[in-house]
Amino acid sequence: MKSLVFNGNGCAVYGPDGAVTFRVDNYGCRGGREVLLMDRAGNALITIRRKGFGMFKRWEVRRCAHNGHQDEEATPWFSVRRAEKGGAAVAMHGGARTCYRIDGCSGARKPEYRVRGVDGSVMAEVARKQTSAGVVLGEDVLTLTVAPEVDHLLALGLVVVRGLINRSL
């Protein structure tokens, strides 16, 4: 959960081969209103914007265009809002009902949590990283396990939003 950019707040996502796969940064102060999820080359894939205040706060996620035009508007993808019992509800753009639920968005800064579908099945799980020898690494070194049928960018976007909700990013 450390930024690769001086004076930035974000993190790097590493693939199974150990190379940087994605970067997350807001290029500003902690808790910025807009965060970018980029590929390793620095091309924006999604933007996450915090909207509203207090209990009406929500995070809107937009998918960025991939045709190289910087000025094009990103298309709305999904939004996340806090829900009861310390979770968060995810609604896809154009749908009024909840599609996914993020468990473990309460004030406790536990790094372990799950993203569940409407049927309760686990679509993604985040836990502290362990070495093959069983040594648990720091609280900011996490591993993400994604179900085979789930879009990895969607799962990663939800993980970033959860970090923003808990102010750990």
Sequence and secondary structure as in RCSB ss.txt:
>XXXX:A:sequence
MKSLVFNGNGCAVYGPDGAVTFRVDNYGCRGGREVLLMDRAGNALITIRRKGFGMFKRWEVRRCAHNGHQDEEAT
PWFSVRRAEKGGAAVAMHGGARTCYRIDGCSGARKPEYRVRGVDGSVMAEVARKQTSAGVVLGEDVLTLTVAPEV
DHLLALGLVVVRGLINRSL
>XXXX:A:secstr
   SSTT  EEEEE TTSSEEEEEE SSSTT SEEEEEETTS EEEEEEEES GGG EEEEEE  SSS TTS  E
EEEEEEE GGG EEEEETT  S  EEEE  SSS  S EEEEETTS EEEEEEE B TT  B  TT EEEEE TTS
 HHHHHHHHHHHHHHTT  
